[in-house]
Amino acid sequence: MAQIIDGKKISAEIKEELKEQVAQLKEAGIEGTLAVIQVGDDPASSVYVRNKKKACEYIGIGSRSYELPLIQCKPMGLIQG
């Protein structure tokens, strides 16, 4: 039989657990940071990255993002050198 789960509730529970673990690590002198490299300006990717930044802030870790332009090239030209 299928079981319906509450994704928002589970997400909130996981974030609370992570928040506690991050606090313990900080007390031990360990600080984490999420680094994201986004290539191009796809709107869906931008939303995803923005949500990850918010999640990092909520649980207490740093985040850095680097946005790079999408450069069109021929991959075989790179391989052949």
Secondary structure, DSSP 8 states (H G I E B T S, - for coil): ------HHHHHHHHHHHHHHHHHHHHHTT---EEEEEEES--HHHHHHHHHHHHHHHHHT-EEEEEEE------HHHHHH-
